[in-house]
């Protein structure tokens, strides 16, 4: 599915005449309002099929769009599409202003602390808010316990042919698994001054307390 961009999900029928309600996963209203070809992926299917949007409108207060689909003329037909995912081709991208990015391009980018040069983690999600938040999954370096020797808590009677001075035993090596945690970083110019799509990395200037 790497050649597709998911734009929304059909969540219900709208009215009696075949319109569907779409929960958007795109910041571009034209994806749902303007007529044209879209692609629909049915549950338990691996490949999307082409459909034709005849037009749509935003439903105020719901955060949803009502969309008319060619060939769907009644509520039963609309209900049959519940749970289907909607896609456009990856090459079908609207124009972006400078400092605007597609969510899909940001996911998986490496995040570096500009103040220390250390890698913080990778972007795992974008959370819509007043200012969008980067969800960064960090992997802390595993702590390795260095092997050492310790004295026996209880002296034992030396066995025959054993070195009586050998009253120490090696401690087992214990390696803690890497800890994974998530940090939310405001996606604003002051905190994320550098986003390099070609190199797949971004740099942040964290204010005090952000990473604590």
N, C-alpha and C positions, 0 to 999 in steps of 0.2 A: 504493500500500500504506500510505498515511498513516493509514488508519482501523484498522490492525491493530497488535498488539504481538506480536513473536516471543517465544515462550517456550521453544523447544527444537527439537532435531533427532532424528529417529529414526535410530539408527546401526546397529541389528542386530535380529535376532530373539532372543527370550528363551525358551529351552525349545522344546517340541514342540507347544504347544497355542495358538499364535496371539498370545502376548504379544510386545510390542516393547520394545526398550531405547531409552530417551530420554536424550540428553545435555541437561541443563537450561540454559537461558539466562534463568533467573528465580530470584529468591531466595524464592519462595513455594511451599513443598512442595504446598500444596493444588491448585496448577495440574495436578499429575500424580497426586495421590492420590485426590482427590474425583471422583465420577462427574459427568458432564454434557457439554455440547456444547463441542467445540473445533473448530478449523479447520485443515485440512491442505493444504499447497501442494506439489504434486508437481514434480519437476524439469522444467524447460522449460515450465512453466505460469505464467500471469500472474495467475490468480485462485485463491484457496483454496476448498476445498469443505468442507462441514460433516461432521464425524464425531462419534461418541459414545464418550466414555470410560466404561467400566464400572467402573473402579477401578484403583488402582495401588499400588505399594510402593517404598520406597527400597532399593537394593542396597548394603549396607554395604561400604566399602572400594573401591567402584567409582566413586562420584560419579555414578551413573546411577539412573534409575527404570525399573522394569518396569511396563508399562501394558497393560491389556486393552482392546482396541478392538472395538466392536460389529461383527459380521460377519466378523471375522478369526479363523478357528478352527484354523488349522494353521500350521506353520513356513513353508511356501511363501507363504502369504498375508502373513505378517509380513515375510518377506524382500522381498516386492514393495514394501513401504513404506520400505525403506532409503533414506536420503537426503532424505526428505520433511521439510519444515519444519512446525512446529506454531505456531499463532497463537490468540490470543483477540482479541475486539473491544476497541478502545481504550477504550470506555466501561466495560469489565469490569475494574475496578481494585479490588484489596483495600484495606482501610483502612490508612492509614499513621500511625505515631506522629509527633509533632513531631520535626523534624530528620531525618526519613526522606524519601528522594526516589526517584522512579523514574529509572532509568538513562537512559531515552529522553528525559526532560525536561532532563537535565544536558548531553547531547551538544549541542554547538554554542553553549553559553553563553559569553559573553565574560568573560575573567578579568582583573581589575584588581589592580595592586599598591596596597594601601591606604596604604603608606608614601609613595609617590611620586605616586599618582593616575594613573600611566601604564597603558595597556592592555598586558597581557602576551601574550595570544593567545586562542584558543578551545579549549574542551574537545573533544577528538577521540575519547576512549575512557575507559572506567572499567575499571581492572585490579583484580580481586578479590585481596585479600591480608588479612593480619591486620587492618590498617586499609586500606580501599580506597584506591587511588591514582587521582588525576585525571591523565590524560595530556593535557597542554596543548600544542598546536601553536603555536609562536611564529613570527612573520614579522619578521625584523629589517629595519629601514629600509635600503633600498638605498643604497650609497655612490656618490655622484656625483662624478666628477673634474671640477673646474672648468676650463674651457678657459683656456689661457694661451698665451703666445708664448715660443718658445725660440730660441736662436741656432743657426744651421746649424753642424753639426759640421765641415763643409768649405766654405770660401768658394768661390763660383762666379764665373766671369767674367761680369759683367753683360751681358745681351743688349742689342741695340740698342733704344732707346726705353724701356729699363727703368730704374727708379730704382736707382742704385747703392747707395743707403743701405738698400735692402730686403733685408737679410740674415737676416731672421727669418721663420719660418713658423709657422702656427697648429698647435697640438697637437690631435689629434682628441679629441672628447668620448667618454669611456668610462663607461658606467653598468653597475655590477655588479648582477646579478639579486638580488632579495631572498633571503636565506638562511632556510630553514625548518628549525627544530629542534624537538625534543620534550622537554618537561620533566615529570617525575613529581612530583606534589604530594600529600602525605598528606591525605586527606579527613577531617580532624578539626577540631573546633570551634576549637582554639587557632590553627590555621593558616588555616582557611577560616571566619571568623566570620560572613560575610554571604553568603547565597544568595537572590537575588531572582528568583523564577521569572517574575513578571509583567514585569520589565524585561529578563529574559534575561541577567543579569549576576551575577557573584559577585566578592567581594573577598578577597584573601589577605594575610596578614601573614607574609612569608617569614622563617624563621630564617636566621641567617648561613650562607652557603655553599649554600643551597638552589638558587639561581638561577645559580650560578657554573658 
